[in-house]
Amino acid sequence: MNKSILAYLKIEIKLFFREPLQIVFSFFFPAVMFAIFASVFSGNLSNSKDYFAVYIPGYFTTVIYIVATFMIGYRMVEDKASGIYKRLKVTPFSMKDIYKSMIIKSFILCTIGVIEILILSKYLYKVSLTSYWIQFIISFIIANIFAVAAGFVIFSLCSNGKQAMSLIIITFYPLMMLGDNAFPLKMMPIFLQKIAPIINPLYHLNQIMRASWKGNLFETKTSLIYITITILLFCYISYKYDRNIDNF
C-alpha cells in the first residue's frame, strides 16, 4: 500500500475514534437497529430459514449503504467545507490518496458492521449462516463499491454538511421503502411494486445480496447489469461535478 495512503488512513482512524458520533453510527447503530428489528420477528428468525434468507441480506444492504454514504458523503463534505483538504495541499497528501484512504476506511467499517450482524444472527438468534461465502463476499464487495460511488456523488454535489445530510436523508427513506428489505415490497401498492425495479438501485442490490446468500448470485444478471450501469453513472457524475479544491 502506498505510504501516503497508509499515513492518511492512520490519521483518519485516529480522528474516527475521537468522534463519539462516528463510533456510535458505525459500530453500535447497525447492531442496535438489527437487534430491534430482529426482536420483533424473533420467532420467524429462529424457525424460518426462508424468512432469514430474505431478511438478513436486506439488512446487510441497509448497513453498507448507510455507513458508506455517511463516512464518505457526509464526513468528506464536512472536511471539504472546513477547508481541511485545501490546507492539505501543502502536504505530501494528494486528493487521490485521500479518496483511496476513505474508500479503505469505508470498507473496513462496513465489514465490521456486517460481521456484527453475522455474530448476532449466529449466536443470539441461533440461525444458520450461508454456505456460499465466496458469492456472499463478491456481493458484499459490489454493494460496497456502489455505496462508495453514491458517497462520492454526495461529496461532489454538496458544499457543506447540511446539504450532504439533507441529501442523504431525502434519498434514504424512498430507497429503503422501495428496496424490498426492511419493508416487503409486496405490501406496497401495485404502482410502487412496478416502478421499484426501474428507479431503485437498492432493490437490485438487495436481490444480489439475497441471491448470493442462497448461492444463486450469477442468476441475477438483470440486477448485476443494473448496478454496474448505476456505478458507472455515479462515477461519471462525481467526475463531472467534482468541485476543485482550489474553489473551496
C-alpha positions as a Python dict, from the first residue, in 0.01 Angstrom:
ca = {
    (1, 'M'): (0, 0, 0),
    (2, 'N'): (122, 350, -85),
    (3, 'K'): (285, 514, 219),
    (4, 'S'): (81, 832, 177),
    (5, 'I'): (-243, 634, 168),
    (6, 'L'): (-144, 435, 476),
    (7, 'A'): (-38, 750, 660),
    (8, 'Y'): (-364, 930, 585),
    (9, 'L'): (-563, 619, 674),
    (10, 'K'): (-394, 613, 1014),
    (11, 'I'): (-485, 979, 1065),
    (12, 'E'): (-845, 908, 969),
    (13, 'I'): (-867, 614, 1209),
    (14, 'K'): (-727, 824, 1495),
    (15, 'L'): (-976, 1101, 1420),
    (16, 'F'): (-1254, 846, 1394),
    (17, 'F'): (-1202, 722, 1750),
    (18, 'R'): (-1206, 1081, 1876),
    (19, 'E'): (-1558, 1138, 1745),
    (20, 'P'): (-1826, 959, 1951),
    (21, 'L'): (-2095, 1017, 1686),
    (22, 'Q'): (-1899, 827, 1423),
    (23, 'I'): (-1824, 542, 1663),
    (24, 'V'): (-2190, 510, 1760),
    (25, 'F'): (-2306, 538, 1399),
    (26, 'S'): (-2058, 282, 1265),
    (27, 'F'): (-2026, 24, 1543),
    (28, 'F'): (-2338, 44, 1759),
    (29, 'F'): (-2606, 166, 1518),
    (30, 'P'): (-2602, -142, 1291),
    (31, 'A'): (-2608, -386, 1583),
    (32, 'V'): (-2874, -200, 1782),
    (33, 'M'): (-3104, -149, 1483),
    (34, 'F'): (-3069, -513, 1384),
    (35, 'A'): (-3144, -628, 1739),
    (36, 'I'): (-3457, -411, 1748),
    (37, 'F'): (-3592, -533, 1416),
    (38, 'A'): (-3489, -893, 1476),
    (39, 'S'): (-3657, -896, 1818),
    (40, 'V'): (-3987, -806, 1657),
    (41, 'F'): (-3957, -1108, 1429),
    (42, 'S'): (-3752, -1333, 1656),
    (43, 'G'): (-3995, -1621, 1610),
    (44, 'N'): (-3961, -1604, 1235),
    (45, 'L'): (-3582, -1577, 1250),
    (46, 'S'): (-3541, -1885, 1464),
    (47, 'N'): (-3796, -2103, 1284),
    (48, 'S'): (-3792, -1998, 920),
    (49, 'K'): (-3482, -2026, 706),
    (50, 'D'): (-3671, -1872, 416),
    (51, 'Y'): (-3752, -1565, 620),
    (52, 'F'): (-3391, -1542, 736),
    (53, 'A'): (-3268, -1567, 377),
    (54, 'V'): (-3487, -1271, 283),
    (55, 'Y'): (-3446, -1051, 588),
    (56, 'I'): (-3076, -1071, 680),
    (57, 'P'): (-2920, -996, 337),
    (58, 'G'): (-3154, -700, 302),
    (59, 'Y'): (-3029, -563, 630),
    (60, 'F'): (-2668, -602, 509),
    (61, 'T'): (-2760, -378, 216),
    (62, 'T'): (-2902, -117, 452),
    (63, 'V'): (-2596, -119, 680),
    (64, 'I'): (-2348, -92, 393),
    (65, 'Y'): (-2536, 193, 229),
    (66, 'I'): (-2580, 395, 549),
    (67, 'V'): (-2222, 353, 673),
    (68, 'A'): (-2054, 419, 337),
    (69, 'T'): (-2264, 722, 243),
    (70, 'F'): (-2220, 870, 590),
    (71, 'M'): (-1844, 808, 600),
    (72, 'I'): (-1783, 948, 252),
    (73, 'G'): (-2087, 1156, 160),
    (74, 'Y'): (-2117, 1341, 490),
    (75, 'R'): (-1774, 1323, 651),
    (76, 'M'): (-1578, 1426, 343),
    (77, 'V'): (-1816, 1714, 269),
    (78, 'E'): (-1766, 1838, 625),
    (79, 'D'): (-1388, 1824, 580),
    (80, 'K'): (-1417, 1998, 244),
    (81, 'A'): (-1635, 2276, 387),
    (82, 'S'): (-1399, 2334, 679),
    (83, 'G'): (-1104, 2379, 443),
    (84, 'I'): (-912, 2071, 555),
    (85, 'Y'): (-844, 1950, 202),
    (86, 'K'): (-730, 2292, 92),
    (87, 'R'): (-477, 2301, 376),
    (88, 'L'): (-360, 1952, 288),
    (89, 'K'): (-240, 2084, -48),
    (90, 'V'): (84, 2194, 118),
    (91, 'T'): (143, 1839, 249),
    (92, 'P'): (256, 1526, 63),
    (93, 'F'): (-106, 1403, 53),
    (94, 'S'): (-287, 1419, -281),
    (95, 'M'): (-664, 1404, -326),
    (96, 'K'): (-620, 1061, -484),
    (97, 'D'): (-454, 942, -163),
    (98, 'I'): (-742, 1086, 39),
    (99, 'Y'): (-1003, 923, -185),
    (100, 'K'): (-833, 584, -160),
    (101, 'S'): (-792, 614, 217),
    (102, 'M'): (-1161, 695, 263),
    (103, 'I'): (-1261, 404, 42),
    (104, 'I'): (-1049, 166, 251),
    (105, 'K'): (-1188, 314, 572),
    (106, 'S'): (-1543, 271, 444),
    (107, 'F'): (-1478, -93, 352),
    (108, 'I'): (-1333, -160, 698),
    (109, 'L'): (-1631, -6, 879),
    (110, 'C'): (-1884, -181, 655),
    (111, 'T'): (-1706, -511, 717),
    (112, 'I'): (-1727, -458, 1093),
    (113, 'G'): (-2098, -377, 1064),
    (114, 'V'): (-2169, -692, 862),
    (115, 'I'): (-1964, -910, 1098),
    (116, 'E'): (-2167, -774, 1390),
    (117, 'I'): (-2489, -880, 1218),
    (118, 'L'): (-2348, -1224, 1139),
    (119, 'I'): (-2242, -1277, 1501),
    (120, 'L'): (-2582, -1166, 1633),
    (121, 'S'): (-2759, -1391, 1383),
    (122, 'K'): (-2547, -1693, 1468),
    (123, 'Y'): (-2515, -1670, 1845),
    (124, 'L'): (-2811, -1462, 1960),
    (125, 'Y'): (-3082, -1588, 1725),
    (126, 'K'): (-2931, -1933, 1656),
    (127, 'V'): (-2980, -1924, 1280),
    (128, 'S'): (-2769, -2096, 1017),
    (129, 'L'): (-2541, -1879, 809),
    (130, 'T'): (-2486, -1911, 438),
    (131, 'S'): (-2270, -2187, 291),
    (132, 'Y'): (-2184, -1976, -13),
    (133, 'W'): (-1926, -1743, 135),
    (134, 'I'): (-1741, -1669, -188),
    (135, 'Q'): (-2060, -1549, -357),
    (136, 'F'): (-2156, -1354, -46),
    (137, 'I'): (-1817, -1180, -35),
    (138, 'I'): (-1848, -1091, -404),
    (139, 'S'): (-2191, -938, -345),
    (140, 'F'): (-2055, -757, -37),
    (141, 'I'): (-1780, -601, -249),
    (142, 'I'): (-2032, -500, -516),
    (143, 'A'): (-2255, -337, -253),
    (144, 'N'): (-1958, -150, -107),
    (145, 'I'): (-1847, -21, -446),
    (146, 'F'): (-2200, 103, -513),
    (147, 'A'): (-2231, 272, -172),
    (148, 'V'): (-1887, 433, -204),
    (149, 'A'): (-1977, 562, -551),
    (150, 'A'): (-2301, 706, -408),
    (151, 'G'): (-2099, 871, -132),
    (152, 'F'): (-1868, 1037, -382),
    (153, 'V'): (-2170, 1173, -572),
    (154, 'I'): (-2283, 1341, -250),
    (155, 'F'): (-1928, 1468, -192),
    (156, 'S'): (-1915, 1615, -542),
    (157, 'L'): (-2258, 1781, -538),
    (158, 'C'): (-2271, 1924, -185),
    (159, 'S'): (-2082, 2222, -45),
    (160, 'N'): (-2145, 2171, 327),
    (161, 'G'): (-2254, 1915, 583),
    (162, 'K'): (-2614, 2037, 598),
    (163, 'Q'): (-2658, 1988, 226),
    (164, 'A'): (-2499, 1644, 243),
    (165, 'M'): (-2710, 1527, 537),
    (166, 'S'): (-3027, 1660, 375),
    (167, 'L'): (-2949, 1476, 52),
    (168, 'I'): (-2870, 1153, 241),
    (169, 'I'): (-3194, 1169, 439),
    (170, 'I'): (-3412, 1272, 144),
    (171, 'T'): (-3285, 983, -69),
    (172, 'F'): (-3253, 727, 212),
    (173, 'Y'): (-3620, 679, 301),
    (174, 'P'): (-3757, 630, -54),
    (175, 'L'): (-3470, 394, -134),
    (176, 'M'): (-3533, 190, 181),
    (177, 'M'): (-3912, 187, 141),
    (178, 'L'): (-3886, 58, -216),
    (179, 'G'): (-3581, -161, -160),
    (180, 'D'): (-3774, -472, -51),
    (181, 'N'): (-3553, -517, 255),
    (182, 'A'): (-3692, -362, 574),
    (183, 'F'): (-4040, -325, 422),
    (184, 'P'): (-4172, -607, 198),
    (185, 'L'): (-4240, -464, -146),
    (186, 'K'): (-4546, -689, -181),
    (187, 'M'): (-4716, -479, 88),
    (188, 'M'): (-4682, -169, -130),
    (189, 'P'): (-4934, -50, -393),
    (190, 'I'): (-4903, -220, -732),
    (191, 'F'): (-4774, 102, -889),
    (192, 'L'): (-4480, 116, -646),
    (193, 'Q'): (-4409, -254, -696),
    (194, 'K'): (-4374, -192, -1068),
    (195, 'I'): (-4154, 118, -1053),
    (196, 'A'): (-3920, -3, -775),
    (197, 'P'): (-3709, -226, -1005),
    (198, 'I'): (-3686, 63, -1252),
    (199, 'I'): (-3586, 353, -1028),
    (200, 'N'): (-3433, 197, -716),
    (201, 'P'): (-3077, 58, -726),
    (202, 'L'): (-3107, -66, -366),
    (203, 'Y'): (-3383, -300, -482),
    (204, 'H'): (-3132, -464, -717),
    (205, 'L'): (-2858, -466, -452),
    (206, 'N'): (-3099, -644, -223),
    (207, 'Q'): (-3173, -903, -493),
    (208, 'I'): (-2799, -957, -542),
    (209, 'M'): (-2734, -1000, -169),
    (210, 'R'): (-3025, -1242, -130),
    (211, 'A'): (-2921, -1447, -430),
    (212, 'S'): (-2559, -1472, -314),
    (213, 'W'): (-2676, -1583, 31),
    (214, 'K'): (-2859, -1875, -135),
    (215, 'G'): (-2583, -1949, -385),
    (216, 'N'): (-2763, -1802, -687),
    (217, 'L'): (-2562, -1484, -739),
    (218, 'F'): (-2499, -1532, -1110),
    (219, 'E'): (-2868, -1586, -1180),
    (220, 'T'): (-2935, -1219, -1106),
    (221, 'K'): (-2798, -1092, -1438),
    (222, 'T'): (-3051, -811, -1468),
    (223, 'S'): (-2966, -675, -1123),
    (224, 'L'): (-2591, -711, -1181),
    (225, 'I'): (-2616, -517, -1508),
    (226, 'Y'): (-2837, -251, -1346),
    (227, 'I'): (-2592, -198, -1058),
    (228, 'T'): (-2291, -190, -1293),
    (229, 'I'): (-2454, 81, -1505),
    (230, 'T'): (-2552, 276, -1193),
    (231, 'I'): (-2197, 264, -1055),
    (232, 'L'): (-2060, 389, -1388),
    (233, 'L'): (-2319, 668, -1388),
    (234, 'F'): (-2223, 768, -1033),
    (235, 'C'): (-1856, 774, -1132),
    (236, 'Y'): (-1937, 999, -1428),
    (237, 'I'): (-2141, 1238, -1210),
    (238, 'S'): (-1863, 1250, -949),
    (239, 'Y'): (-1603, 1328, -1215),
    (240, 'K'): (-1820, 1583, -1397),
    (241, 'Y'): (-1937, 1778, -1094),
    (242, 'D'): (-1641, 1737, -861),
    (243, 'R'): (-1558, 2081, -723),
    (244, 'N'): (-1192, 2163, -739),
    (245, 'I'): (-1025, 2209, -401),
    (246, 'D'): (-895, 2547, -518),
    (247, 'N'): (-1252, 2678, -521),
    (248, 'F'): (-1339, 2581, -164),
}
